[in-house]
Amino acid sequence: MADVLDGLASLVDKSLVRAVDGQDDRWAMLETIREFALEELEQSGEAEEVRRSVTNKVTVPCGRSTHVSRPLQAITPAPGGF
């Protein structure tokens, strides 16, 4: 967990992510960075594998089905980023 927090702190220091309006536990990636990262992921050929992995990590602990009715990129990000 310390590695994750160190990584997040590094991204904040570089102005690549920011806290969502007064919430210490929600973070938003700058839209241009998110778009660049998505393009790089698509070009790597690993996008579908990453989408499945993220879906499983998010939905399984919540006790929900791992079936997603729409692709991850079709999900509208919250104001200020994803």
NUFIKOL-272645 format. One record per residue: x, y, z of N, C-alpha, C in turn. Coordinates in steps of 0.1 Angstrom, whole numbers, always signed. Example, Ala and Ser with C-alpha at 12.3 -4.5 7.8 and 13.67 -1.06 7.14 Angstrom:
+-------+--------+-------+--------+---------+-------+-------+--------+-------+
! neast ! nnorth !   nup ! caeast ! canorth !  caup ! ceast ! cnorth !   cup !
+-------+--------+-------+--------+---------+-------+-------+--------+-------+
!  +132 !    -57 !   +78 !   +123 !     -45 !   +78 !  +132 !    -33 !   +78 !
!  +128 !    -22 !   +71 !   +137 !     -11 !   +71 !  +129 !     +0 !   +79 !
+-------+--------+-------+--------+---------+-------+-------+--------+-------+
***
This chain:
+-------+--------+-------+--------+---------+-------+-------+--------+-------+
! neast ! nnorth !   nup ! caeast ! canorth !  caup ! ceast ! cnorth !   cup !
+-------+--------+-------+--------+---------+-------+-------+--------+-------+
!    +8 !    -12 !    +0 !     +0 !      +0 !    +0 !    +9 !    +13 !    +0 !
!   +20 !    +12 !    +7 !    +29 !     +24 !    +7 !   +34 !    +27 !    -7 !
!   +36 !    +17 !   -15 !    +41 !     +19 !   -29 !   +30 !    +27 !   -37 !
!   +18 !    +23 !   -35 !     +7 !     +30 !   -42 !    +6 !    +44 !   -38 !
!    +7 !    +47 !   -25 !     +6 !     +60 !   -20 !   +18 !    +69 !   -25 !
!   +30 !    +63 !   -25 !    +42 !     +70 !   -30 !   +40 !    +73 !   -45 !
!   +35 !    +63 !   -52 !    +32 !     +66 !   -66 !   +22 !    +77 !   -69 !
!   +12 !    +77 !   -61 !     +1 !     +87 !   -62 !    +7 !   +101 !   -58 !
!   +15 !   +101 !   -48 !    +22 !    +114 !   -43 !   +31 !   +119 !   -54 !
!   +38 !   +110 !   -61 !    +47 !    +114 !   -72 !   +39 !   +120 !   -83 !
!   +27 !   +114 !   -87 !    +19 !    +119 !   -97 !   +13 !   +133 !   -94 !
!    +9 !   +135 !   -81 !     +4 !    +148 !   -76 !   +15 !   +158 !   -77 !
!   +27 !   +155 !   -73 !    +38 !    +164 !   -74 !   +41 !   +169 !   -88 !
!   +39 !   +160 !   -97 !    +41 !    +163 !  -112 !   +29 !   +169 !  -118 !
!   +18 !   +172 !  -110 !     +6 !    +178 !  -115 !    -1 !   +169 !  -126 !
!    +0 !   +156 !  -125 !     -6 !    +147 !  -134 !   -20 !   +142 !  -129 !
!   -22 !   +142 !  -116 !    -35 !    +139 !  -110 !   -38 !   +150 !   -99 !
!   -50 !   +151 !   -96 !    -54 !    +160 !   -85 !   -65 !   +154 !   -77 !
!   -66 !   +159 !   -65 !    -78 !    +155 !   -56 !   -90 !   +161 !   -62 !
!  -101 !   +153 !   -61 !   -114 !    +158 !   -66 !  -120 !   +167 !   -55 !
!  -123 !   +179 !   -59 !   -129 !    +189 !   -51 !  -131 !   +186 !   -36 !
!  -121 !   +187 !   -28 !   -121 !    +186 !   -14 !  -123 !   +172 !    -8 !
!  -121 !   +162 !   -17 !   -122 !    +148 !   -13 !  -108 !   +142 !   -13 !
!  -103 !   +138 !    -1 !    -89 !    +132 !    +0 !   -88 !   +118 !    -5 !
!  -100 !   +111 !    -7 !    -99 !     +97 !   -12 !  -104 !    +96 !   -26 !
!  -106 !   +106 !   -34 !   -109 !    +106 !   -48 !   -99 !   +114 !   -56 !
!   -94 !   +108 !   -67 !    -84 !    +114 !   -75 !   -88 !   +114 !   -89 !
!   -84 !   +125 !   -96 !    -88 !    +126 !  -111 !   -75 !   +128 !  -119 !
!   -74 !   +120 !  -130 !    -63 !    +122 !  -139 !   -67 !   +133 !  -148 !
!   -57 !   +142 !  -152 !    -60 !    +152 !  -162 !   -64 !   +145 !  -175 !
!   -74 !   +151 !  -181 !    -80 !    +145 !  -193 !   -70 !   +143 !  -204 !
!   -61 !   +152 !  -206 !    -51 !    +150 !  -217 !   -42 !   +138 !  -214 !
!   -39 !   +136 !  -201 !    -30 !    +125 !  -197 !   -38 !   +112 !  -199 !
!   -51 !   +112 !  -195 !    -59 !    +100 !  -196 !   -60 !    +96 !  -211 !
!   -63 !   +106 !  -220 !    -64 !    +103 !  -234 !   -51 !    +98 !  -240 !
!   -40 !   +103 !  -236 !    -27 !     +98 !  -241 !   -25 !    +84 !  -236 !
!   -27 !    +82 !  -223 !    -25 !     +68 !  -218 !   -34 !    +58 !  -225 !
!   -47 !    +62 !  -228 !    -56 !     +53 !  -234 !   -51 !    +50 !  -249 !
!   -46 !    +60 !  -256 !    -40 !     +57 !  -269 !   -28 !    +48 !  -268 !
!   -19 !    +50 !  -259 !     -8 !     +41 !  -257 !   -12 !    +27 !  -254 !
!   -22 !    +26 !  -245 !    -27 !     +12 !  -242 !   -33 !     +5 !  -254 !
!   -40 !    +12 !  -262 !    -46 !      +7 !  -274 !   -35 !     +2 !  -283 !
!   -25 !    +10 !  -285 !    -14 !      +7 !  -294 !    -6 !     -5 !  -289 !
!    -6 !     -7 !  -276 !     +2 !     -18 !  -271 !    -4 !    -32 !  -273 !
!   -17 !    -32 !  -276 !    -24 !     -44 !  -279 !   -28 !    -51 !  -266 !
!   -27 !    -44 !  -254 !    -30 !     -50 !  -242 !   -43 !    -44 !  -236 !
!   -50 !    -36 !  -243 !    -61 !     -28 !  -238 !   -72 !    -38 !  -233 !
!   -76 !    -48 !  -240 !    -87 !     -57 !  -236 !   -83 !    -64 !  -223 !
!   -71 !    -69 !  -223 !    -66 !     -76 !  -211 !   -67 !    -67 !  -198 !
!   -63 !    -54 !  -200 !    -63 !     -45 !  -189 !   -78 !    -42 !  -185 !
!   -86 !    -40 !  -195 !   -100 !     -38 !  -192 !  -106 !    -49 !  -183 !
!  -103 !    -62 !  -188 !   -109 !     -73 !  -180 !  -103 !    -74 !  -166 !
!   -90 !    -71 !  -165 !    -84 !     -71 !  -152 !   -90 !    -61 !  -142 !
!   -92 !    -48 !  -147 !    -97 !     -38 !  -139 !  -112 !    -41 !  -136 !
!  -119 !    -46 !  -145 !   -133 !     -50 !  -143 !  -134 !    -60 !  -131 !
!  -125 !    -70 !  -132 !   -125 !     -81 !  -122 !  -122 !    -75 !  -108 !
!  -112 !    -67 !  -108 !   -107 !     -61 !   -95 !  -117 !    -52 !   -89 !
!  -126 !    -46 !   -97 !   -136 !     -36 !   -92 !  -149 !    -43 !   -88 !
!  -153 !    -53 !   -97 !   -166 !     -58 !   -95 !  -166 !    -70 !   -86 !
!  -156 !    -79 !   -86 !   -156 !     -91 !   -78 !  -157 !    -88 !   -63 !
!  -148 !    -79 !   -58 !   -149 !     -76 !   -44 !  -163 !    -70 !   -40 !
!  -170 !    -64 !   -49 !   -183 !     -59 !   -46 !  -194 !    -69 !   -47 !
!  -191 !    -81 !   -51 !   -200 !     -92 !   -52 !  -209 !    -91 !   -64 !
!  -204 !    -84 !   -74 !   -212 !     -82 !   -86 !  -207 !    -92 !   -97 !
!  -214 !    -93 !  -107 !   -210 !    -101 !  -119 !  -198 !    -94 !  -126 !
!  -189 !   -102 !  -132 !   -178 !     -96 !  -139 !  -182 !    -93 !  -153 !
!  -195 !    -95 !  -157 !   -200 !     -91 !  -170 !  -202 !    -76 !  -171 !
!  -196 !    -70 !  -181 !   -198 !     -56 !  -183 !  -206 !    -53 !  -195 !
!  -217 !    -46 !  -194 !   -226 !     -44 !  -205 !  -221 !    -34 !  -216 !
!  -211 !    -26 !  -212 !   -205 !     -17 !  -222 !  -190 !    -16 !  -219 !
!  -183 !    -13 !  -230 !   -168 !     -12 !  -228 !  -164 !     -1 !  -219 !
!  -152 !     -3 !  -213 !   -148 !      +7 !  -203 !  -146 !    +21 !  -209 !
!  -142 !    +22 !  -221 !   -140 !     +35 !  -227 !  -153 !    +42 !  -230 !
!  -164 !    +35 !  -230 !   -177 !     +41 !  -232 !  -183 !    +47 !  -219 !
!  -177 !    +44 !  -208 !   -182 !     +49 !  -195 !  -178 !    +64 !  -194 !
!  -187 !    +73 !  -192 !   -184 !     +87 !  -191 !  -177 !    +90 !  -178 !
!  -165 !    +97 !  -179 !   -158 !    +100 !  -167 !  -165 !   +111 !  -159 !
!  -162 !   +111 !  -146 !   -168 !    +121 !  -137 !  -162 !   +135 !  -141 !
!  -169 !   +145 !  -138 !   -163 !    +159 !  -141 !  -149 !   +160 !  -135 !
!  -140 !   +164 !  -142 !   -126 !    +166 !  -138 !  -118 !   +154 !  -141 !
!  -123 !   +144 !  -147 !   -114 !    +132 !  -151 !  -120 !   +119 !  -146 !
!  -113 !   +109 !  -149 !   -118 !     +95 !  -146 !  -112 !    +91 !  -133 !
+-------+--------+-------+--------+---------+-------+-------+--------+-------+
***
